[in-house]
Amino acid sequence: IGPDHNRWWVPEEEEKNMVGNGVYLTPVAIWKEPDGDPHAAEHTERFYYHICDSKTMHYSEVVENLWVGSCPRIPEHITHGMKEALGVTAVINLQKEEDVCRDSAGCCPGVPRADVPDSLSQLYKDNDISYIWIPASDSDPKNKLEMLPGAVFKLWELLKSGNNVYVYCNGGIIRSVLVICGYLYYVLGWPYRVMEHHVCLQRPGAWVDEQLIVEAHKDFQDKYGNDALAERRVKHPRS
């Protein structure tokens, strides 16, 4: 708008939005429909039912050796998609038991629904993929808040051990996104806005719950923060 403009942007939460050298990133915008409501739940449901009906596994690479996505729905999603195409050696599953029995039943054809969780675990074992199951509720913020620090730490352990990790829930939009956001923000120490923009770029449609991520940060710091800081100092001695 030229050097003579009289418009100034006063950033809210300046420290969080600044990413260095006077550069700011604004929060990722949420698209709103003509009625002024983003209708996020409707869009999430539409995406979820699309991958259900098409029996696809929809995923995105976040950083090297780390993917986030939807759950496997047929055996080939594990035996070919994960193992052969992506080279996955470990998975973190954040589905509740009823999610597994419903959405991943196709991975275990002929198995009674109640036995799907055990059969799924065995399928991973047969394919030499480490399987970590951390059930979390999509609709319970308190449950996700309690789950997040430990799940991030487990992801960190798997990656430090040299694993290629796939993190998933039902659609790969909310619970699994929380965990990969926590890893980038808590462990790698990315500025919040850099993390947010990167995740939304890599995984369009991701729901980045800022309030929950920030609130759970203190719990992670209390439990694992010293280890995370030491790790960053080893990799980046000047930081």
C-alpha positions in Angstrom: 0.0 0.0 0.0 3.0 2.3 -0.3 5.4 4.1 2.1 2.8 6.9 2.9 0.1 4.7 4.3 -1.4 5.3 7.7 -2.4 1.8 8.4 -0.8 -0.2 11.2 -1.3 -3.8 12.3 -1.2 -4.2 16.0 -0.6 -8.0 16.5 -2.4 -9.8 19.3 -0.3 -12.1 21.4 2.8 -10.6 19.9 5.3 -13.1 21.4 3.4 -16.1 20.0 2.9 -14.6 16.6 6.5 -13.4 16.0 8.7 -15.9 14.3 11.9 -13.9 14.2 13.5 -10.8 12.6 10.3 -8.8 13.0 8.3 -11.3 11.0 4.8 -12.2 12.2 2.5 -15.0 11.3 -1.2 -14.4 11.8 -3.3 -17.3 13.1 -4.6 -19.7 10.4 -8.0 -18.4 9.3 -11.1 -20.5 9.4 -13.4 -20.3 6.4 -16.9 -19.2 7.3 -20.0 -19.9 5.3 -22.4 -17.1 4.2 -24.3 -17.5 7.5 -21.2 -16.6 9.4 -20.7 -20.1 10.9 -17.7 -22.2 9.8 -19.7 -25.4 10.1 -16.5 -27.2 11.0 -18.3 -30.4 12.3 -20.2 -30.7 9.0 -17.1 -30.4 6.9 -15.3 -32.9 9.1 -18.2 -35.4 8.9 -18.3 -35.0 5.1 -14.6 -35.8 4.8 -15.0 -38.8 7.3 -17.9 -40.3 5.4 -16.1 -39.9 2.1 -13.1 -42.0 3.2 -15.5 -44.5 4.9 -17.5 -45.0 1.7 -14.5 -45.1 -0.5 -12.5 -47.3 1.9 -9.4 -45.2 1.5 -6.6 -44.4 3.9 -6.0 -40.6 3.6 -2.6 -39.4 5.0 -0.1 -36.6 4.9 3.6 -36.5 5.6 4.3 -34.0 8.3 8.1 -34.1 8.5 10.6 -36.8 7.5 9.6 -40.2 9.0 6.3 -38.9 10.4 2.9 -39.3 8.8 -0.6 -38.4 10.1 -3.8 -39.7 8.6 -7.0 -41.8 8.8 -7.3 -45.3 10.1 -6.7 -48.4 8.0 -9.9 -50.0 6.7 -8.6 -53.1 4.8 -5.6 -55.4 5.4 -3.8 -53.9 2.4 -3.7 -50.5 4.1 -1.3 -52.1 6.6 0.5 -54.7 4.5 1.0 -52.5 1.5 0.1 -48.9 2.2 1.9 -48.6 5.5 4.6 -51.3 5.3 5.6 -51.2 1.7 4.7 -47.8 0.3 5.6 -45.6 3.4 8.0 -47.9 5.1 6.2 -47.5 8.4 7.7 -49.4 11.4 5.5 -48.1 14.2 2.0 -46.7 14.5 0.1 -44.8 17.2 -3.6 -45.4 17.2 -5.8 -42.8 19.0 -9.2 -44.4 18.3 -11.5 -45.5 21.0 -12.4 -49.2 21.2 -15.7 -48.7 19.5 -14.0 -46.7 16.7 -11.6 -49.6 16.1 -14.4 -52.2 16.1 -16.4 -50.1 13.6 -13.8 -48.4 11.3 -11.1 -51.0 11.2 -13.3 -54.1 11.1 -12.5 -54.5 7.4 -8.8 -55.1 8.3 -9.9 -58.3 10.0 -12.4 -60.0 7.7 -14.4 -62.8 9.3 -13.5 -61.8 12.9 -16.3 -61.0 15.3 -16.5 -57.3 15.9 -15.6 -57.6 19.6 -12.4 -59.3 18.6 -11.3 -56.7 16.1 -8.9 -54.9 18.4 -6.9 -58.0 19.2 -6.9 -59.2 15.6 -5.7 -55.8 14.4 -2.9 -55.8 16.9 -1.8 -59.2 15.7 -1.9 -58.0 12.1 0.6 -55.3 12.9 2.7 -57.8 14.8 2.7 -60.2 11.8 4.0 -57.3 9.6 6.7 -56.2 12.0 5.1 -52.9 12.8 5.1 -51.7 16.5 1.6 -50.9 17.6 0.9 -48.3 20.3 -2.8 -47.9 21.1 -3.7 -44.8 23.2 -7.6 -44.6 23.2 -8.8 -41.0 23.2 -12.3 -39.5 22.9 -12.9 -37.1 20.1 -15.7 -35.3 22.0 -14.1 -35.0 25.4 -11.6 -32.1 25.8 -10.5 -33.2 29.3 -9.7 -36.7 28.0 -7.6 -35.2 25.1 -5.9 -32.9 27.5 -4.8 -35.8 29.7 -3.8 -37.9 26.7 -1.7 -35.4 24.8 1.5 -35.1 26.9 2.1 -38.9 27.2 1.2 -39.5 23.5 3.6 -36.9 22.4 6.4 -38.4 24.6 5.7 -41.8 23.1 5.9 -40.5 19.6 9.2 -38.8 20.5 10.5 -42.1 21.8 9.6 -43.9 18.7 11.2 -41.3 16.4 14.3 -41.2 18.5 14.6 -45.0 18.1 14.7 -44.6 14.3 11.1 -45.5 13.5 9.0 -44.3 10.7 5.8 -43.5 12.5 2.2 -43.2 11.3 -0.2 -41.5 13.8 -3.9 -42.0 13.2 -7.4 -41.6 14.6 -10.6 -42.0 12.5 -10.2 -39.4 9.9 -6.7 -38.0 10.8 -8.2 -34.5 11.4 -8.4 -33.9 15.2 -6.9 -36.4 17.7 -3.9 -37.4 15.6 -3.3 -33.8 14.6 -3.1 -32.9 18.2 -0.3 -35.3 18.8 1.8 -34.3 15.8 1.3 -30.6 16.7 2.5 -31.4 20.2 5.6 -33.0 18.9 6.6 -30.1 16.7 5.7 -27.5 19.4 6.8 -29.3 22.7 9.7 -31.4 21.5 11.2 -29.7 18.5 10.5 -26.3 19.9 8.9 -24.8 16.7 7.3 -21.4 17.3 3.5 -22.0 17.7 2.5 -20.1 14.5 5.2 -21.8 12.4 3.9 -25.2 13.6 0.3 -24.2 13.0 1.0 -23.0 9.4 3.1 -26.0 8.6 0.6 -28.6 9.8 -2.3 -26.9 8.0 -0.2 -26.7 4.8 0.7 -30.4 5.0 -2.7 -31.5 6.2 -5.4 -29.2 4.8 -8.5 -29.7 6.8 -6.6 -30.4 10.0 -8.2 -29.0 13.2 -5.5 -27.4 15.2 -6.9 -26.8 18.7 -4.8 -24.0 20.0 -6.4 -23.8 23.4 -5.9 -27.4 24.2 -2.3 -27.6 22.8 -1.2 -24.6 24.8 -2.9 -25.8 27.9 -1.3 -29.2 27.7 2.1 -27.7 27.2 2.6 -27.0 30.9 1.8 -30.6 31.8 4.3 -31.8 29.2 7.0 -29.4 30.5 6.4 -30.6 34.0 6.8 -34.2 33.1 9.2 -34.3 30.1 10.4 -30.7 29.5 13.9 -31.1 30.8 14.5 -34.1 28.4 13.1 -32.1 25.5 15.3 -29.1 26.2 18.4 -31.3 26.5 17.6 -33.0 23.2 17.3 -29.7 21.4 20.6 -28.5 22.9 22.4 -31.6 21.7 21.0 -31.1 18.2 21.4 -27.3 18.2 24.1 -26.4 20.7 23.7 -22.6 20.2 19.9 -22.6 20.9 
